Amino acid sequence: MIEKIAKKIEKHGDIFLTIDEKERFYLTKFPSSFGVVVITSDSDGFLFTDKRYLEAAQKKIKKFTVLEWKSFEHLKEIFGNKKVIVDGERVTLKQFSEIEKHFETTTVNGFLKEFRVVKTEEEIYAITRAVAIAEQSLKDVLHLLKPGITEYQFRKELVNRMFYYGSEESFETIVASGKGSSIPHWKTSQKEIKDGDVVIVDFGSIFGGYLSDITRTFLIGNVSYELKKIYDTVLEAQLKGMEAAKSGMPCREVDKIVRNFISKKGYGDHFIHGTGHGIGVEIHEAPTLSLRSNEILKKNCVVTVEPGIYIPELGGVRIEDDVLVGEDGGYSLVTLQK
């Protein structure tokens, strides 16, 4: 991978530098709250970090030279008068100003995007394991999802199972019941789940720094005919979206297929977000499945397919799988029943 990055570096400058925590982890597979990664056009990789991480990083990281961080002046002494590339979307103004004081600097937004978007076998394995942990955690506590339990209580039980399996939640788990389910990013509350509620559970786990993102919607007790109809519509739309998620397909076309189906069923105005997004070391990364996207799906991208219908004062339904893009369509990494 470093060799491919080095070839891109040659087109824009001499070295690529990132301070961003997620991109630092993507490159080194070493988690830390501070560090500076430098990759040269000669395919040499360096991680500069402080004494809190130095020993552990030197033992774990094999493909990067690990050195103690001192200052940007120290970097200048090591690399000399080099043209430095930074991702303008992943650097603060203060950080950029400091780099610019010592190096000729250029910005290339989304510099690592083309490398991150297609997953390696190791990355696909990690995401698959993160999915499996999340699935098993939900299965373990699903019997608790019934009238009388609060949203918070169910979230706590679900997240505790993730910890039991050596993981944690990949983002703040959403448990949205009743009328709250019509708000896509509902804040889990002390609201008690009741008979007739729709309950959206949006959750995920972490394995080896890679994340999963799954949503299931549950119909509790005697749910209205309208909500059942909405559920069936979302499910069919999601299956169509996964089928369309194949290599070479424009992302906007996947969204269009899903959106057009929902519109034909009469709910177009109530599908209020994109169809999906990439997932990896971040919960939202490229590519984006939306009408505004200019991206093309490639084999071994991992994306979410998550249509939803949300009707204020009634409720909402969302169904989401993590999907591996293949030559002939998408393959769901999620085995949970829908």
C-alpha atoms as a printed R data frame, in Angstrom:
    type eleno elety resid chain resno       x       y       z
1   ATOM     1    CA   MET     A     1   0.000   0.000   0.000
2   ATOM     2    CA   ILE     A     2   2.806   2.445   0.857
3   ATOM     3    CA   GLU     A     3   4.216   1.964  -2.643
4   ATOM     4    CA   LYS     A     4   0.884   2.999  -4.211
5   ATOM     5    CA   ILE     A     5   0.667   6.027  -1.936
6   ATOM     6    CA   ALA     A     6   4.257   6.949  -2.838
7   ATOM     7    CA   LYS     A     7   3.367   7.029  -6.538
8   ATOM     8    CA   LYS     A     8   0.597   9.513  -5.803
9   ATOM     9    CA   ILE     A     9   2.959  11.577  -3.650
10  ATOM    10    CA   GLU     A    10   5.289  11.951  -6.651
11  ATOM    11    CA   LYS     A    11   2.514  13.726  -8.563
12  ATOM    12    CA   HIS     A    12   1.991  16.423  -5.927
13  ATOM    13    CA   GLY     A    13   5.124  16.820  -3.829
14  ATOM    14    CA   ASP     A    14   7.793  14.991  -1.848
15  ATOM    15    CA   ILE     A    15   6.156  13.747   1.348
16  ATOM    16    CA   PHE     A    16   2.627  13.205   2.666
17  ATOM    17    CA   LEU     A    17   1.955  14.216   6.269
18  ATOM    18    CA   THR     A    18  -1.101  13.518   8.396
19  ATOM    19    CA   ILE     A    19  -1.956  14.202  12.028
20  ATOM    20    CA   ASP     A    20  -5.534  12.933  11.707
21  ATOM    21    CA   GLU     A    21  -6.250  10.133  14.211
22  ATOM    22    CA   LYS     A    22  -8.314   7.932  11.884
23  ATOM    23    CA   GLU     A    23  -5.933   8.202   8.949
24  ATOM    24    CA   ARG     A    24  -2.989   7.603  11.261
25  ATOM    25    CA   PHE     A    25  -4.637   4.382  12.423
26  ATOM    26    CA   TYR     A    26  -5.527   3.372   8.865
27  ATOM    27    CA   LEU     A    27  -1.878   3.649   7.836
28  ATOM    28    CA   THR     A    28  -0.167   2.171  10.901
29  ATOM    29    CA   LYS     A    29  -2.929   0.055  12.513
30  ATOM    30    CA   PHE     A    30  -1.747   1.524  15.817
31  ATOM    31    CA   PRO     A    31  -4.312   3.386  17.968
32  ATOM    32    CA   SER     A    32  -3.116   6.581  19.629
33  ATOM    33    CA   SER     A    33  -4.449   9.980  20.560
34  ATOM    34    CA   PHE     A    34  -1.385  11.739  19.169
35  ATOM    35    CA   GLY     A    35   1.058  11.170  16.363
36  ATOM    36    CA   VAL     A    36   2.328  12.411  13.028
37  ATOM    37    CA   VAL     A    37   2.661  10.071  10.056
38  ATOM    38    CA   VAL     A    38   5.033  10.894   7.215
39  ATOM    39    CA   ILE     A    39   5.293   8.915   3.980
40  ATOM    40    CA   THR     A    40   7.921   9.822   1.395
41  ATOM    41    CA   SER     A    41   7.919   9.463  -2.372
42  ATOM    42    CA   ASP     A    42  10.601   6.794  -1.830
43  ATOM    43    CA   SER     A    43   8.023   4.605  -0.006
44  ATOM    44    CA   ASP     A    44   9.490   5.207   3.442
45  ATOM    45    CA   GLY     A    45   6.990   5.494   6.278
46  ATOM    46    CA   PHE     A    46   7.489   7.174   9.656
47  ATOM    47    CA   LEU     A    47   5.372   7.545  12.780
48  ATOM    48    CA   PHE     A    48   6.380  10.263  15.208
49  ATOM    49    CA   THR     A    49   4.666   9.940  18.584
50  ATOM    50    CA   ASP     A    50   5.209  10.894  22.207
51  ATOM    51    CA   LYS     A    51   6.615   8.821  25.056
52  ATOM    52    CA   ARG     A    52   3.196   7.505  26.087
53  ATOM    53    CA   TYR     A    53   3.049   5.398  22.924
54  ATOM    54    CA   LEU     A    54   6.665   5.122  21.827
55  ATOM    55    CA   GLU     A    55   7.577   1.722  23.272
56  ATOM    56    CA   ALA     A    56   4.302   0.040  22.286
57  ATOM    57    CA   ALA     A    57   4.425   1.509  18.779
58  ATOM    58    CA   GLN     A    58   8.012   0.397  18.226
59  ATOM    59    CA   LYS     A    59   7.079  -3.153  19.217
60  ATOM    60    CA   LYS     A    60   3.874  -3.369  17.174
61  ATOM    61    CA   ILE     A    61   4.513  -1.417  13.977
62  ATOM    62    CA   LYS     A    62   6.713  -3.193  11.450
63  ATOM    63    CA   LYS     A    63   6.390  -1.214   8.211
64  ATOM    64    CA   PHE     A    64   6.976   2.249   9.679
65  ATOM    65    CA   THR     A    65   9.999   3.666  11.438
66  ATOM    66    CA   VAL     A    66   8.787   4.848  14.852
67  ATOM    67    CA   LEU     A    67  10.519   7.890  16.335
68  ATOM    68    CA   GLU     A    68   9.853  10.187  19.264
69  ATOM    69    CA   TRP     A    69   7.974  13.341  18.390
70  ATOM    70    CA   LYS     A    70   9.861  16.526  19.207
71  ATOM    71    CA   SER     A    71   8.756  19.366  16.936
72  ATOM    72    CA   PHE     A    72   8.202  20.445  13.349
73  ATOM    73    CA   GLU     A    73  11.703  21.923  13.504
74  ATOM    74    CA   HIS     A    74  12.920  18.383  14.154
75  ATOM    75    CA   LEU     A    75  10.969  17.130  11.126
76  ATOM    76    CA   LYS     A    76  12.662  19.816   9.033
77  ATOM    77    CA   GLU     A    77  16.054  18.591  10.232
78  ATOM    78    CA   ILE     A    78  15.175  15.027   9.192
79  ATOM    79    CA   PHE     A    79  13.494  15.657   5.831
80  ATOM    80    CA   GLY     A    80  15.004  18.944   4.715
81  ATOM    81    CA   ASN     A    81  13.436  21.261   2.168
82  ATOM    82    CA   LYS     A    82  10.665  18.989   0.989
83  ATOM    83    CA   LYS     A    83   7.275  19.860  -0.440
84  ATOM    84    CA   VAL     A    84   4.715  18.529   2.029
85  ATOM    85    CA   ILE     A    85   1.248  17.307   1.028
86  ATOM    86    CA   VAL     A    86  -1.569  17.535   3.573
87  ATOM    87    CA   ASP     A    87  -5.247  16.696   3.255
88  ATOM    88    CA   GLY     A    88  -7.006  20.017   3.645
89  ATOM    89    CA   GLU     A    89 -10.128  18.284   4.950
90  ATOM    90    CA   ARG     A    90  -8.233  16.584   7.778
91  ATOM    91    CA   VAL     A    91  -6.034  19.298   9.219
92  ATOM    92    CA   THR     A    92  -6.925  22.221  11.459
93  ATOM    93    CA   LEU     A    93  -5.971  25.774  10.562
94  ATOM    94    CA   LYS     A    94  -3.563  25.831  13.510
95  ATOM    95    CA   GLN     A    95  -1.891  22.591  12.402
96  ATOM    96    CA   PHE     A    96  -1.653  23.756   8.801
97  ATOM    97    CA   SER     A    97  -0.116  27.073   9.849
98  ATOM    98    CA   GLU     A    98   2.511  25.264  11.908
99  ATOM    99    CA   ILE     A    99   3.413  22.929   9.037
100 ATOM   100    CA   GLU     A   100   3.532  25.846   6.607
101 ATOM   101    CA   LYS     A   101   6.052  27.668   8.802
102 ATOM   102    CA   HIS     A   102   8.604  24.932   8.169
103 ATOM   103    CA   PHE     A   103   7.788  23.406   4.779
104 ATOM   104    CA   GLU     A   104   6.523  24.339   1.378
105 ATOM   105    CA   THR     A   105   2.991  22.982   1.695
106 ATOM   106    CA   THR     A   106   0.224  21.962  -0.675
107 ATOM   107    CA   THR     A   107  -3.248  20.591   0.048
108 ATOM   108    CA   VAL     A   108  -4.832  17.634  -1.712
109 ATOM   109    CA   ASN     A   109  -8.290  17.009  -0.293
110 ATOM   110    CA   GLY     A   110  -9.194  13.351   0.144
111 ATOM   111    CA   PHE     A   111  -5.607  12.276  -0.510
112 ATOM   112    CA   LEU     A   112  -6.037   8.756   0.910
113 ATOM   113    CA   LYS     A   113  -9.653   8.321  -0.175
114 ATOM   114    CA   GLU     A   114  -8.930   6.186  -3.259
115 ATOM   115    CA   PHE     A   115  -6.905   3.757  -1.142
116 ATOM   116    CA   ARG     A   116  -9.362   3.558   1.735
117 ATOM   117    CA   VAL     A   117 -12.484   3.044  -0.363
118 ATOM   118    CA   VAL     A   118 -11.558  -0.469  -1.551
119 ATOM   119    CA   LYS     A   119 -11.031  -2.840   1.359
120 ATOM   120    CA   THR     A   120  -8.302  -5.470   1.613
121 ATOM   121    CA   GLU     A   121  -9.032  -9.042   2.693
122 ATOM   122    CA   GLU     A   122  -7.817  -8.163   6.190
123 ATOM   123    CA   GLU     A   123 -10.134  -5.162   6.373
124 ATOM   124    CA   ILE     A   124 -13.122  -7.153   5.125
125 ATOM   125    CA   TYR     A   125 -12.398  -9.798   7.758
126 ATOM   126    CA   ALA     A   126 -12.256  -7.164  10.515
127 ATOM   127    CA   ILE     A   127 -15.553  -5.584   9.436
128 ATOM   128    CA   THR     A   128 -17.155  -9.032   9.202
129 ATOM   129    CA   ARG     A   129 -16.043  -9.802  12.767
130 ATOM   130    CA   ALA     A   130 -17.367  -6.432  13.958
131 ATOM   131    CA   VAL     A   131 -20.692  -7.330  12.344
132 ATOM   132    CA   ALA     A   132 -20.724 -10.767  13.985
133 ATOM   133    CA   ILE     A   133 -20.090  -9.322  17.452
134 ATOM   134    CA   ALA     A   134 -22.887  -6.784  17.029
135 ATOM   135    CA   GLU     A   135 -25.266  -9.461  15.764
136 ATOM   136    CA   GLN     A   136 -24.594 -11.854  18.619
137 ATOM   137    CA   SER     A   137 -24.905  -9.059  21.152
138 ATOM   138    CA   LEU     A   138 -28.365  -8.200  19.831
139 ATOM   139    CA   LYS     A   139 -29.445 -11.830  19.724
140 ATOM   140    CA   ASP     A   140 -28.431 -12.221  23.375
141 ATOM   141    CA   VAL     A   141 -30.704  -9.407  24.577
142 ATOM   142    CA   LEU     A   142 -33.539  -9.408  22.061
143 ATOM   143    CA   HIS     A   143 -35.816 -11.250  24.495
144 ATOM   144    CA   LEU     A   144 -35.726  -8.115  26.672
145 ATOM   145    CA   LEU     A   145 -37.224  -5.905  23.957
146 ATOM   146    CA   LYS     A   146 -40.828  -5.853  25.133
147 ATOM   147    CA   PRO     A   147 -43.301  -3.471  26.760
148 ATOM   148    CA   GLY     A   148 -42.012  -2.086  30.055
149 ATOM   149    CA   ILE     A   149 -38.300  -1.764  29.296
150 ATOM   150    CA   THR     A   150 -36.966   1.729  28.588
151 ATOM   151    CA   GLU     A   151 -34.881   2.690  25.582
152 ATOM   152    CA   TYR     A   152 -31.893   3.386  27.847
153 ATOM   153    CA   GLN     A   153 -32.221   0.053  29.622
154 ATOM   154    CA   PHE     A   154 -32.236  -1.854  26.350
155 ATOM   155    CA   ARG     A   155 -29.275   0.115  25.042
156 ATOM   156    CA   LYS     A   156 -27.348  -0.634  28.243
157 ATOM   157    CA   GLU     A   157 -28.005  -4.369  27.964
158 ATOM   158    CA   LEU     A   158 -26.992  -4.402  24.294
159 ATOM   159    CA   VAL     A   159 -23.769  -2.465  24.825
160 ATOM   160    CA   ASN     A   160 -22.853  -4.585  27.863
161 ATOM   161    CA   ARG     A   161 -22.949  -7.666  25.635
162 ATOM   162    CA   MET     A   162 -20.540  -5.971  23.243
163 ATOM   163    CA   PHE     A   163 -18.155  -5.449  26.144
164 ATOM   164    CA   TYR     A   164 -18.647  -9.090  27.125
165 ATOM   165    CA   TYR     A   165 -17.404 -10.100  23.674
166 ATOM   166    CA   GLY     A   166 -14.354  -7.833  23.969
167 ATOM   167    CA   SER     A   167 -15.753  -4.987  21.903
168 ATOM   168    CA   GLU     A   168 -17.656  -1.737  22.354
169 ATOM   169    CA   GLU     A   169 -20.201   0.306  20.435
170 ATOM   170    CA   SER     A   170 -18.874   1.828  17.221
171 ATOM   171    CA   PHE     A   171 -21.067   4.896  17.729
172 ATOM   172    CA   GLU     A   172 -23.736   5.936  20.217
173 ATOM   173    CA   THR     A   173 -26.396   3.254  19.878
174 ATOM   174    CA   ILE     A   174 -29.832   4.552  18.910
175 ATOM   175    CA   VAL     A   175 -32.932   2.979  20.432
176 ATOM   176    CA   ALA     A   176 -35.927   4.934  19.129
177 ATOM   177    CA   SER     A   177 -39.456   3.859  20.009
178 ATOM   178    CA   GLY     A   178 -42.962   5.009  19.175
179 ATOM   179    CA   LYS     A   179 -43.185   8.517  17.745
180 ATOM   180    CA   GLY     A   180 -39.459   8.951  18.404
181 ATOM   181    CA   SER     A   181 -38.728   6.451  15.650
182 ATOM   182    CA   SER     A   182 -39.733   9.096  13.089
183 ATOM   183    CA   ILE     A   183 -36.535  11.008  13.968
184 ATOM   184    CA   PRO     A   184 -33.568   9.290  12.230
185 ATOM   185    CA   HIS     A   185 -30.996  10.377  14.828
186 ATOM   186    CA   TRP     A   186 -33.224  10.132  17.879
187 ATOM   187    CA   LYS     A   187 -31.426  10.515  21.210
188 ATOM   188    CA   THR     A   188 -32.034   7.355  23.253
189 ATOM   189    CA   SER     A   189 -34.148   8.303  26.269
190 ATOM   190    CA   GLN     A   190 -35.868   7.023  29.397
191 ATOM   191    CA   LYS     A   191 -39.032   6.518  27.358
192 ATOM   192    CA   GLU     A   192 -40.744   3.234  28.162
193 ATOM   193    CA   ILE     A   193 -41.445   0.924  25.233
194 ATOM   194    CA   LYS     A   194 -45.149   0.164  24.847
195 ATOM   195    CA   ASP     A   195 -47.376  -2.287  23.032
196 ATOM   196    CA   GLY     A   196 -47.934  -1.099  19.460
197 ATOM   197    CA   ASP     A   197 -44.581   0.695  19.244
198 ATOM   198    CA   VAL     A   198 -42.132   0.498  16.407
199 ATOM   199    CA   VAL     A   199 -38.578   0.312  17.798
200 ATOM   200    CA   ILE     A   200 -35.545   1.199  15.683
201 ATOM   201    CA   VAL     A   201 -32.222  -0.144  16.982
202 ATOM   202    CA   ASP     A   202 -29.211   1.345  15.171
203 ATOM   203    CA   PHE     A   203 -25.986  -0.123  16.537
204 ATOM   204    CA   GLY     A   204 -22.541  -1.493  15.751
205 ATOM   205    CA   SER     A   205 -19.367  -2.941  17.244
206 ATOM   206    CA   ILE     A   206 -15.607  -2.649  16.739
207 ATOM   207    CA   PHE     A   207 -13.042  -5.293  15.835
208 ATOM   208    CA   GLY     A   208  -9.400  -4.444  15.257
209 ATOM   209    CA   GLY     A   209 -10.256  -0.790  14.795
210 ATOM   210    CA   TYR     A   210 -12.870  -1.503  12.107
211 ATOM   211    CA   LEU     A   211 -16.549  -0.778  12.615
212 ATOM   212    CA   SER     A   212 -19.949  -2.231  11.863
213 ATOM   213    CA   ASP     A   213 -23.222  -0.330  11.459
214 ATOM   214    CA   ILE     A   214 -26.526  -2.220  11.535
215 ATOM   215    CA   THR     A   215 -30.156  -1.187  11.936
216 ATOM   216    CA   ARG     A   216 -33.154  -3.356  12.639
217 ATOM   217    CA   THR     A   217 -36.729  -2.245  13.232
218 ATOM   218    CA   PHE     A   218 -38.976  -4.229  15.553
219 ATOM   219    CA   LEU     A   219 -42.774  -4.187  15.707
220 ATOM   220    CA   ILE     A   220 -43.864  -4.579  19.328
221 ATOM   221    CA   GLY     A   221 -47.240  -6.198  19.888
222 ATOM   222    CA   ASN     A   222 -50.263  -4.838  18.054
223 ATOM   223    CA   VAL     A   223 -48.759  -2.466  15.503
224 ATOM   224    CA   SER     A   224 -50.954  -0.517  13.075
225 ATOM   225    CA   TYR     A   225 -51.517  -1.718   9.513
226 ATOM   226    CA   GLU     A   226 -49.883   1.461   8.186
227 ATOM   227    CA   LEU     A   227 -46.631   0.764  10.050
228 ATOM   228    CA   LYS     A   228 -46.600  -2.824   8.823
229 ATOM   229    CA   LYS     A   229 -47.049  -1.537   5.273
230 ATOM   230    CA   ILE     A   230 -44.170   0.893   5.767
231 ATOM   231    CA   TYR     A   231 -41.981  -1.907   7.107
232 ATOM   232    CA   ASP     A   232 -42.635  -4.071   4.052
233 ATOM   233    CA   THR     A   233 -41.873  -1.131   1.753
234 ATOM   234    CA   VAL     A   234 -38.555  -0.372   3.447
235 ATOM   235    CA   LEU     A   235 -37.534  -4.026   3.418
236 ATOM   236    CA   GLU     A   236 -38.222  -4.413  -0.294
237 ATOM   237    CA   ALA     A   237 -36.419  -1.143  -1.037
238 ATOM   238    CA   GLN     A   238 -33.410  -2.295   0.955
239 ATOM   239    CA   LEU     A   239 -33.228  -5.602  -0.908
240 ATOM   240    CA   LYS     A   240 -33.345  -3.717  -4.219
241 ATOM   241    CA   GLY     A   241 -30.549  -1.439  -3.017
242 ATOM   242    CA   MET     A   242 -28.313  -4.342  -2.035
243 ATOM   243    CA   GLU     A   243 -28.922  -6.035  -5.376
244 ATOM   244    CA   ALA     A   244 -27.927  -2.832  -7.182
245 ATOM   245    CA   ALA     A   245 -24.736  -2.344  -5.146
246 ATOM   246    CA   LYS     A   246 -22.385  -3.900  -7.684
247 ATOM   247    CA   SER     A   247 -19.011  -2.958  -9.083
248 ATOM   248    CA   GLY     A   248 -19.224  -0.226 -11.720
249 ATOM   249    CA   MET     A   249 -22.600   1.076 -10.549
250 ATOM   250    CA   PRO     A   250 -22.749   4.847  -9.945
251 ATOM   251    CA   CYS     A   251 -23.602   5.483  -6.297
252 ATOM   252    CA   ARG     A   252 -26.355   7.891  -7.283
253 ATOM   253    CA   GLU     A   253 -28.012   5.134  -9.318
254 ATOM   254    CA   VAL     A   254 -28.233   2.872  -6.274
255 ATOM   255    CA   ASP     A   255 -29.871   5.710  -4.378
256 ATOM   256    CA   LYS     A   256 -32.188   6.422  -7.315
257 ATOM   257    CA   ILE     A   257 -33.366   2.792  -7.504
258 ATOM   258    CA   VAL     A   258 -34.206   2.767  -3.800
259 ATOM   259    CA   ARG     A   259 -35.738   6.247  -3.798
260 ATOM   260    CA   ASN     A   260 -37.881   5.635  -6.875
261 ATOM   261    CA   PHE     A   261 -39.296   2.453  -5.380
262 ATOM   262    CA   ILE     A   262 -40.219   4.196  -2.137
263 ATOM   263    CA   SER     A   263 -41.751   7.079  -4.103
264 ATOM   264    CA   LYS     A   264 -43.898   4.709  -6.168
265 ATOM   265    CA   LYS     A   265 -45.260   3.318  -2.912
266 ATOM   266    CA   GLY     A   266 -46.302   6.836  -1.904
267 ATOM   267    CA   TYR     A   267 -43.635   7.547   0.717
268 ATOM   268    CA   GLY     A   268 -41.065   9.529  -1.297
269 ATOM   269    CA   ASP     A   269 -41.358  12.663   0.846
270 ATOM   270    CA   HIS     A   270 -40.646  10.607   3.952
271 ATOM   271    CA   PHE     A   271 -37.286   9.151   2.832
272 ATOM   272    CA   ILE     A   272 -35.191  12.032   4.124
273 ATOM   273    CA   HIS     A   273 -31.567  10.860   3.942
274 ATOM   274    CA   GLY     A   274 -29.191   9.083   1.590
275 ATOM   275    CA   THR     A   275 -29.336   5.356   0.946
276 ATOM   276    CA   GLY     A   276 -25.967   4.590   2.512
277 ATOM   277    CA   HIS     A   277 -22.285   5.254   3.046
278 ATOM   278    CA   GLY     A   278 -18.936   3.551   3.194
279 ATOM   279    CA   ILE     A   279 -17.702   2.068   6.447
280 ATOM   280    CA   GLY     A   280 -14.264   1.095   7.729
281 ATOM   281    CA   VAL     A   281 -12.153   2.733  10.426
282 ATOM   282    CA   GLU     A   282 -14.804   5.477  10.459
283 ATOM   283    CA   ILE     A   283 -18.541   5.029  10.679
284 ATOM   284    CA   HIS     A   284 -19.064   7.329   7.681
285 ATOM   285    CA   GLU     A   285 -16.514   7.233   4.902
286 ATOM   286    CA   ALA     A   286 -16.467   7.125   1.117
287 ATOM   287    CA   PRO     A   287 -18.324   6.243  -1.011
288 ATOM   288    CA   THR     A   288 -21.687   7.886  -0.373
289 ATOM   289    CA   LEU     A   289 -24.888   6.413  -1.792
290 ATOM   290    CA   SER     A   290 -26.867   9.570  -2.500
291 ATOM   291    CA   LEU     A   291 -28.280  11.513  -5.435
292 ATOM   292    CA   ARG     A   292 -25.468  14.058  -5.091
293 ATOM   293    CA   SER     A   293 -22.662  11.500  -5.258
294 ATOM   294    CA   ASN     A   294 -20.347  11.350  -8.269
295 ATOM   295    CA   GLU     A   295 -18.623   8.187  -7.044
296 ATOM   296    CA   ILE     A   296 -18.628   4.763  -8.670
297 ATOM   297    CA   LEU     A   297 -18.834   1.563  -6.639
298 ATOM   298    CA   LYS     A   298 -15.816  -0.712  -6.877
299 ATOM   299    CA   LYS     A   299 -15.410  -4.364  -6.012
300 ATOM   300    CA   ASN     A   300 -14.665  -4.863  -2.298
301 ATOM   301    CA   CYS     A   301 -16.081  -1.538  -1.195
302 ATOM   302    CA   VAL     A   302 -18.079  -2.020   1.996
303 ATOM   303    CA   VAL     A   303 -21.136   0.203   2.197
304 ATOM   304    CA   THR     A   304 -24.299   0.442   4.232
305 ATOM   305    CA   VAL     A   305 -27.664   0.166   2.511
306 ATOM   306    CA   GLU     A   306 -30.175   1.775   4.871
307 ATOM   307    CA   PRO     A   307 -33.394   3.186   3.446
308 ATOM   308    CA   GLY     A   308 -35.928   4.546   5.893
309 ATOM   309    CA   ILE     A   309 -39.404   6.016   5.981
310 ATOM   310    CA   TYR     A   310 -40.253   8.483   8.756
311 ATOM   311    CA   ILE     A   311 -43.727   9.891   9.391
312 ATOM   312    CA   PRO     A   312 -44.048  12.444  12.224
313 ATOM   313    CA   GLU     A   313 -46.500  11.518  14.986
314 ATOM   314    CA   LEU     A   314 -46.703   7.963  13.625
315 ATOM   315    CA   GLY     A   315 -43.222   6.460  13.600
316 ATOM   316    CA   GLY     A   316 -40.444   5.317  11.346
317 ATOM   317    CA   VAL     A   317 -38.774   2.239   9.907
318 ATOM   318    CA   ARG     A   318 -35.132   1.824   8.900
319 ATOM   319    CA   ILE     A   319 -33.327  -1.363   7.883
320 ATOM   320    CA   GLU     A   320 -29.552  -1.355   7.418
321 ATOM   321    CA   ASP     A   321 -26.962  -3.934   6.433
322 ATOM   322    CA   ASP     A   322 -23.228  -3.665   5.840
323 ATOM   323    CA   VAL     A   323 -22.787  -4.770   2.245
324 ATOM   324    CA   LEU     A   324 -19.708  -6.019   0.391
325 ATOM   325    CA   VAL     A   325 -19.758  -4.815  -3.211
326 ATOM   326    CA   GLY     A   326 -19.251  -7.591  -5.759
327 ATOM   327    CA   GLU     A   327 -19.246  -7.983  -9.529
328 ATOM   328    CA   ASP     A   328 -22.906  -9.038  -9.698
329 ATOM   329    CA   GLY     A   329 -24.404  -7.218  -6.725
330 ATOM   330    CA   GLY     A   330 -23.978  -6.600  -3.044
331 ATOM   331    CA   TYR     A   331 -23.411  -9.327  -0.473
332 ATOM   332    CA   SER     A   332 -24.749  -8.605   2.999
333 ATOM   333    CA   LEU     A   333 -22.294  -9.256   5.813
334 ATOM   334    CA   VAL     A   334 -25.269  -9.238   8.201
335 ATOM   335    CA   THR     A   335 -27.200 -12.434   8.900
336 ATOM   336    CA   LEU     A   336 -29.815 -11.054  11.314
337 ATOM   337    CA   GLN     A   337 -33.391 -11.794  10.360
338 ATOM   338    CA   LYS     A   338 -35.387  -8.905   8.897
